[in-house]
Amino acid sequence: MQRILSWACVAVALAVLPARAETYRFEDAHLRFDKPDGWHAEERHEQERRVLHLDQTDEHIQLTAFRVDADDLDGAYHGLRHELERFIHDIRDESEPRHTERHDLRRIEIEGKGKIEDREVEWMACLVGVEHPVLFLAFGHHDALDGHRGEVHGIFESIERDHEH
């Protein structure tokens, strides 16, 4: 009985461990972050800028990152609604902005809801204060985003300067 209990404890511990990750370099923004296993990354040139697309293998959640047209983090925050409207309409903030600093980078994080093609979605945004501020935007329907919220927070928290560029 004790052996079964020990194995049960090991199984529970493994289930709550975060997914393994590999370091991904977003060269255009001179940033790097931990990309969880099972996420696919692709960089493309869109609307006169370099855009990073990340999606989870079940494709119910996407994360997009790109440099925004602002001189600093405060300017990027004031233009956030305009940037969000490129993807999402009927935007509603569901949290107060959280101003943080991690890895010597100022950040502003905020969450909300909206619609894409008349489907209700939730979104999570992280603005990162580098020379040209970068927006990391994750979105998906409620169940999908809830199921990957920890991975998205892990990506946001791991963002740091890529000193090799």
C-alpha positions as CSV (number, residue, x, y, z in Angstrom):
1,M,0.0,0.0,0.0
2,Q,2.8,2.4,0.8
3,R,4.5,1.7,-2.5
4,I,1.2,2.6,-4.4
5,L,0.9,5.8,-2.4
6,S,4.5,6.7,-3.3
7,W,3.9,6.1,-7.0
8,A,0.7,8.2,-6.7
9,C,2.6,11.1,-5.2
10,V,5.2,10.9,-8.0
11,A,2.4,10.9,-10.6
12,V,0.8,14.0,-9.0
13,A,4.2,15.8,-8.8
14,L,4.9,15.1,-12.5
15,A,1.4,16.3,-13.5
16,V,1.9,19.7,-12.0
17,L,5.4,20.3,-13.3
18,P,5.5,22.9,-16.0
19,A,6.1,21.8,-19.6
20,R,9.7,21.6,-20.7
21,A,10.8,24.6,-22.8
22,E,13.5,25.6,-25.2
23,T,14.9,29.0,-25.6
24,Y,13.5,30.8,-28.6
25,R,15.2,33.9,-30.1
26,F,12.9,36.6,-31.5
27,E,15.8,38.2,-33.5
28,D,13.8,41.2,-34.8
29,A,13.1,42.4,-31.3
30,H,16.5,41.3,-29.8
31,L,14.6,39.2,-27.2
32,R,14.5,35.6,-26.1
33,F,12.1,33.6,-24.1
34,D,11.2,30.0,-23.1
35,K,9.0,28.4,-25.8
36,P,7.1,25.5,-24.2
37,D,7.3,22.0,-25.8
38,G,4.4,21.5,-28.2
39,W,4.3,25.1,-29.4
40,H,5.2,25.9,-33.0
41,A,7.0,29.2,-33.8
42,E,7.1,30.9,-37.2
43,E,8.3,34.5,-38.0
44,R,6.8,36.2,-41.0
45,H,6.8,39.7,-42.6
46,E,3.3,41.2,-42.3
47,Q,2.1,44.7,-42.7
48,E,5.6,46.1,-43.0
49,R,6.8,44.5,-39.8
50,R,8.3,41.2,-38.6
51,V,5.7,39.2,-36.7
52,L,6.3,36.1,-34.6
53,H,3.4,33.6,-34.5
54,L,3.3,30.9,-31.8
55,D,0.6,28.3,-31.6
56,Q,-0.1,25.4,-29.4
57,T,-0.3,22.0,-31.2
58,D,-4.1,21.8,-30.7
59,E,-4.2,25.3,-32.4
60,H,-6.9,26.6,-30.1
61,I,-4.6,29.3,-28.8
62,Q,-2.3,31.7,-30.6
63,L,0.4,34.0,-29.4
64,T,1.6,36.8,-31.7
65,A,4.5,39.1,-31.0
66,F,5.8,42.2,-32.8
67,R,7.4,45.6,-32.3
68,V,4.8,48.3,-31.9
69,D,5.0,51.8,-33.3
70,A,5.9,53.7,-30.1
71,D,8.9,55.4,-28.7
72,D,8.6,53.9,-25.2
73,L,6.6,51.6,-23.0
74,D,4.1,54.2,-21.9
75,G,3.5,55.2,-25.5
76,A,3.0,51.5,-26.4
77,Y,0.5,51.2,-23.6
78,H,-1.5,54.2,-24.8
79,G,-1.6,52.6,-28.3
80,L,-2.5,49.2,-27.1
81,R,-6.2,49.3,-28.0
82,H,-5.2,50.2,-31.6
83,E,-2.9,47.3,-31.7
84,L,-5.4,44.9,-30.3
85,E,-8.0,46.0,-32.8
86,R,-5.9,44.6,-35.6
87,F,-7.0,41.1,-34.3
88,I,-9.9,41.5,-31.9
89,H,-13.1,43.7,-31.8
90,D,-15.5,44.5,-29.0
91,I,-12.5,44.7,-26.7
92,R,-13.1,44.7,-22.9
93,D,-10.4,44.9,-20.3
94,E,-10.9,42.3,-17.6
95,S,-8.0,43.3,-15.4
96,E,-6.1,46.4,-14.3
97,P,-2.8,46.8,-16.0
98,R,0.1,45.2,-14.0
99,H,3.3,47.2,-14.2
100,T,6.2,44.9,-13.4
101,E,9.9,44.5,-14.0
102,R,11.6,41.2,-14.7
103,H,15.1,40.5,-16.2
104,D,15.8,44.3,-16.2
105,L,12.8,44.9,-18.5
106,R,9.8,46.9,-17.6
107,R,6.5,45.3,-18.6
108,I,2.8,46.0,-18.6
109,E,0.4,43.0,-18.5
110,I,-3.3,43.2,-19.0
111,E,-6.1,40.7,-19.8
112,G,-9.5,41.0,-21.4
113,K,-12.2,39.6,-23.7
114,G,-13.4,40.4,-27.2
115,K,-14.5,38.9,-30.4
116,I,-12.8,37.5,-33.5
117,E,-15.2,36.8,-36.3
118,D,-18.1,36.9,-33.9
119,R,-16.6,34.3,-31.6
120,E,-15.9,35.3,-28.0
121,V,-12.2,35.1,-27.1
122,E,-10.1,35.9,-24.1
123,W,-6.7,37.6,-24.5
124,M,-3.6,38.2,-22.5
125,A,-1.1,41.0,-23.4
126,C,2.4,41.7,-22.3
127,L,4.1,44.9,-23.5
128,V,7.8,44.8,-23.1
129,G,9.9,48.0,-22.7
130,V,12.9,47.6,-25.0
131,E,14.3,50.2,-27.4
132,H,11.3,49.5,-29.7
133,P,8.5,48.2,-27.4
134,V,7.2,44.7,-28.2
135,L,3.7,43.4,-27.8
136,F,3.2,39.7,-26.9
137,L,-0.5,38.9,-27.4
138,A,-2.1,35.5,-26.6
139,F,-5.7,34.8,-27.5
140,G,-8.1,31.9,-27.8
141,H,-11.5,30.8,-26.7
142,H,-12.0,30.6,-22.9
143,D,-11.4,26.9,-22.3
144,A,-8.3,26.9,-24.6
145,L,-6.7,29.9,-22.9
146,D,-7.5,28.6,-19.5
147,G,-5.9,25.3,-20.3
148,H,-2.6,27.1,-21.4
149,R,-2.7,30.1,-19.1
150,G,0.3,28.8,-17.1
151,E,2.3,28.3,-20.3
152,V,1.5,31.8,-21.5
153,H,2.5,33.3,-18.2
154,G,5.7,31.3,-18.4
155,I,6.5,32.8,-21.8
156,F,5.8,36.3,-20.5
157,E,7.9,35.8,-17.4
158,S,10.8,34.3,-19.3
159,I,11.2,37.2,-21.8
160,E,14.6,38.8,-21.6
161,R,17.1,40.6,-23.8
162,D,19.0,38.5,-26.2
163,H,22.6,39.8,-25.6
164,E,23.9,37.9,-28.6
165,H,22.4,40.5,-30.9
